[in-house]
Amino acid sequence: MSILIAVDHGNYAIKTPNFSFISGLMELSGKATIHETDILEYGNKLWALSNTRIKYMRDKTLDDRFFILTLFAVGKELEKMGIDSPIEEIDLAVGLPPEHYSTLREKFKDYFCKRGKVNFVYNNRPVSVIIQHVFVFPQAYAAAAPHAQTLVETPRIFLVDIGGYTSDVLLMRDGSPDLEFCRSLEAGVITMYNPIIAQVNAKHDMLIDDGHINAVLQNKRTSLPEDVQASIRAAVQQHANELVNQLRELRVDLRANPAIFIGGGALLFEEYLKKSPLVRQAEFEKDPKANAIGYKMLAARQLKRLSEQKQCQTYQSPFTGTGGMTGENI
């Protein structure tokens, strides 16, 4: 029996139902010691996770880096499950921004399917996985899967998934996605970091990075002076306001319609979005791993419908007439 593993390939972080780590990778020289963790050997090279994220890639299949990050995710999940057999058959549940879904889903599926048997070493333990099925889902829609009943009972609600580089917007009508409102804006948290870093450098003659900004937004202890923190908060409020204004340009009026904000970026912006006079009724999904959890839930239900065939399958998009979030198709 194959093992189902869900991976959300964010531009800022890789998420599984149990883990989240920066989408950063570095190649090591030499051999890892037995005391080192998060070390992976693949393709005759040694890899470690890095806090320096990979630059934005609209198409993550252009090289092997996101596949290697997927192997880290697989290794972590297998370790969490206590599975240590040398060969495992796995099913992968992954996703794409809604606007990129129709054009990139087959390519993203093949990125994993074509590998066949994959051999790697994770934390000094040899692992062989055979990828049986690959399910590709739209982000935001997947994250809302645990809230299916609420969405079915709400005539009109927007899902706004604020990720690393993109903010994905989807309109749900009585639990079904509306094709007219399927958009991906380049307005995620990564697009906010560099302008703030440059502004703090120019105004305060201080060098900061993403971590400093996150610490301020999460109210963590920081040695940054109060005036620098105030500058960061003001810039974040401006970014949140600009995001809401971009939504309005898409005819997404969050004064007239409720919204569910999803993703790690939504949690960072929660305080600032709630202050906006253009946002009237909003809920915030507290788990930044919601997309990965949704992928796994949707894939588990799809697996029940598949026959015992040994080939890769692609999830049938909810945008192609299969209906909304009913008990039959989520």
HURAJO-V467529 format. One record per backbone hydrogen bond with DSSP energy under -0.5 kcal/mol. NH is the residue of the N-H (numbers start at 0). CO is the residue of the C=O. E is the energy in kcal/mol with one decimal. If there is no record, write none. Layout:
BEGIN
{{NH	CO	E} {NH	CO	E}}
END
This chain:
BEGIN
{{2	88	-2.5} {4	2	-0.5} {4	90	-2.9} {6	92	-2.6} {7	14	-3.5} {8	6	-0.7} {9	7	-1.6} {9	12	-1.3} {13	20	-3.4} {14	7	-2.3} {15	18	-2.7} {20	13	-2.3} {22	11	-2.2} {23	21	-2.5} {25	47	-2.3} {27	45	-3.1} {35	32	-1.2} {39	46	-2.7} {40	120	-2.6} {41	39	-0.5} {41	44	-2.5} {44	41	-1.0} {45	27	-0.6} {46	39	-3.4} {47	25	-2.4} {48	37	-0.9} {49	23	-1.6} {52	50	-0.8} {53	22	-3.1} {59	57	-0.7} {61	58	-1.0} {67	63	-2.6} {68	64	-2.2} {69	65	-1.5} {70	66	-1.9} {71	67	-1.8} {72	68	-2.0} {73	69	-2.8} {74	70	-3.0} {75	71	-2.6} {76	72	-2.4} {77	73	-2.8} {78	74	-2.2} {79	75	-2.4} {80	76	-2.0} {81	77	-0.6} {81	78	-0.9} {82	77	-2.4} {83	81	-0.6} {87	127	-2.7} {89	87	-0.5} {89	129	-2.4} {90	2	-2.7} {91	132	-2.7} {92	4	-2.1} {93	91	-0.5} {93	134	-3.1} {95	136	-2.1} {99	96	-1.2} {100	96	-1.0} {100	97	-0.5} {101	97	-0.6} {103	99	-2.2} {104	100	-1.9} {107	103	-2.8} {108	104	-2.5} {109	105	-2.5} {110	106	-1.6} {111	107	-0.8} {111	108	-1.2} {112	108	-2.6} {113	109	-2.2} {114	111	-1.2} {115	112	-1.1} {117	128	-3.1} {118	116	-0.5} {119	126	-2.7} {120	40	-2.0} {121	124	-2.5} {122	38	-2.9} {122	120	-0.5} {124	121	-1.4} {125	123	-0.5} {126	119	-3.4} {127	85	-1.7} {128	117	-2.5} {129	87	-2.4} {130	115	-1.0} {130	128	-0.5} {131	89	-3.2} {131	129	-0.8} {132	89	-0.5} {133	312	-0.6} {134	91	-2.9} {136	93	-2.3} {136	134	-0.5} {138	95	-3.2} {140	138	-2.7} {141	137	-1.9} {143	139	-1.6} {144	141	-1.6} {146	143	-1.9} {147	144	-1.6} {150	146	-2.1} {151	147	-2.4} {152	148	-1.7} {153	149	-0.6} {153	150	-0.8} {154	152	-0.6} {156	171	-2.2} {157	257	-2.2} {158	169	-3.4} {159	157	-0.5} {159	259	-2.6} {160	158	-0.5} {160	167	-3.0} {161	159	-0.8} {161	261	-2.5} {162	160	-0.8} {162	165	-2.6} {166	184	-2.8} {167	160	-2.6} {167	165	-0.5} {168	182	-3.0} {169	158	-2.3} {170	177	-0.5} {170	180	-1.4} {171	156	-3.1} {171	169	-0.5} {172	175	-3.5} {173	153	-1.0} {173	171	-0.6} {174	150	-0.6} {175	172	-2.2} {177	170	-2.9} {178	176	-0.6} {180	177	-1.5} {181	178	-0.7} {182	168	-2.2} {184	166	-2.9} {186	184	-2.1} {187	164	-2.1} {188	162	-2.1} {189	163	-4.0} {190	163	-0.6} {191	188	-1.1} {192	188	-1.4} {193	189	-1.0} {195	191	-1.6} {196	192	-2.9} {197	193	-2.6} {198	194	-2.3} {199	195	-2.8} {200	196	-2.0} {201	197	-2.4} {202	198	-2.8} {203	199	-2.5} {204	200	-1.2} {205	199	-0.8} {207	205	-0.6} {211	208	-0.6} {212	208	-1.5} {213	209	-2.6} {214	210	-2.3} {215	211	-1.8} {216	212	-2.3} {217	213	-2.3} {218	215	-1.2} {219	214	-2.9} {228	224	-2.2} {229	225	-2.4} {230	226	-1.7} {231	227	-2.2} {232	228	-2.5} {233	229	-2.2} {234	230	-2.1} {235	231	-2.3} {236	232	-2.3} {237	233	-1.9} {238	234	-2.1} {239	235	-2.7} {240	236	-2.3} {241	237	-2.3} {242	238	-2.1} {243	239	-2.1} {244	240	-2.2} {245	241	-2.3} {246	242	-2.0} {247	243	-2.1} {248	244	-1.7} {249	245	-0.9} {249	246	-0.8} {250	247	-2.0} {251	246	-2.4} {252	250	-0.9} {253	251	-0.8} {256	252	-1.0} {257	155	-0.6} {258	280	-1.7} {259	157	-2.6} {260	258	-0.5} {260	282	-3.0} {261	159	-3.0} {264	161	-1.7} {265	161	-0.8} {266	262	-1.3} {267	263	-1.6} {268	264	-2.0} {269	265	-0.8} {271	268	-0.6} {272	268	-3.1} {273	269	-2.2} {274	270	-0.6} {275	271	-0.5} {275	272	-1.0} {278	275	-1.4} {279	253	-2.7} {279	277	-0.5} {280	253	-0.8} {282	258	-2.5} {284	260	-2.8} {285	283	-0.5} {287	285	-0.8} {289	286	-1.7} {292	288	-2.3} {293	289	-2.6} {294	290	-2.9} {295	291	-2.1} {296	292	-2.0} {297	293	-2.8} {298	294	-2.8} {299	295	-2.2} {300	296	-1.4} {301	297	-2.0} {302	298	-2.7} {303	299	-0.9} {304	301	-1.4} {305	301	-0.7} {305	302	-0.7} {308	306	-2.3} {310	308	-0.7} {316	314	-0.6} {319	316	-1.4} {320	317	-0.6} {324	174	-2.7} {325	323	-2.0} {328	325	-0.9} {329	325	-0.6}}
END
